[in-house]
C-alpha cells in the first residue's frame, strides 16, 4: 500500500462519534497525539462533541473548523457515522484532501 503524505496546515480528524464513548475518545486522542507529535495542528472534533454533546449546533461548529483545514484524516468506521459521511462529502466538494489514518 502506498503511504500518503499530509499537506502542511491543520488536519481535521474525522471518524465515528457514536457508540462506546470511552473507546471513541481514546481513539481520537491517540490519533491527535500522534499527529501533534509529528508537528501537525490536529483538530479533534470528538473533544467538542464529548464536552457539548452531539447536536446540530456542534455539527455546524465542526464544519467551520473543517473548512479551515487542508487535510482530513479518517478513522476506521467513519462510513458508519452519518455526521462523518456528511463531513467527508463537504470536504470533497470544496477540495480538501481526505486520507485514511491507516494509509499514513
Secondary structure in CASP SS format (residue, H / E / C, confidence):
PFRMAT SS
TARGET T0000
AUTHOR 0000-0000-0000
METHOD secondary structure of the structure
MODEL  1
X C 1.00
X C 1.00
X C 1.00
X C 1.00
X C 1.00
X C 1.00
X C 1.00
X C 1.00
X C 1.00
X E 1.00
X E 1.00
X E 1.00
X E 1.00
X E 1.00
X C 1.00
X C 1.00
X C 1.00
X C 1.00
X C 1.00
X C 1.00
X H 1.00
X H 1.00
X H 1.00
X H 1.00
X H 1.00
X H 1.00
X H 1.00
X H 1.00
X H 1.00
X H 1.00
X H 1.00
X H 1.00
X H 1.00
X H 1.00
X H 1.00
X H 1.00
X H 1.00
X C 1.00
X C 1.00
X C 1.00
X E 1.00
X E 1.00
X E 1.00
X E 1.00
X H 1.00
X H 1.00
X H 1.00
X H 1.00
X H 1.00
X H 1.00
X H 1.00
X H 1.00
X C 1.00
X C 1.00
X C 1.00
X H 1.00
X H 1.00
X H 1.00
X H 1.00
X H 1.00
X H 1.00
X H 1.00
X H 1.00
X H 1.00
X H 1.00
X H 1.00
X H 1.00
X C 1.00
X C 1.00
X C 1.00
X E 1.00
X E 1.00
X E 1.00
X E 1.00
X C 1.00
X C 1.00
X C 1.00
X H 1.00
X H 1.00
X H 1.00
X C 1.00
X H 1.00
X H 1.00
X H 1.00
X H 1.00
X H 1.00
X H 1.00
X H 1.00
X H 1.00
X H 1.00
X H 1.00
X H 1.00
X H 1.00
X C 1.00
X C 1.00
X C 1.00
X E 1.00
X E 1.00
X E 1.00
X E 1.00
X H 1.00
X H 1.00
X H 1.00
X C 1.00
END
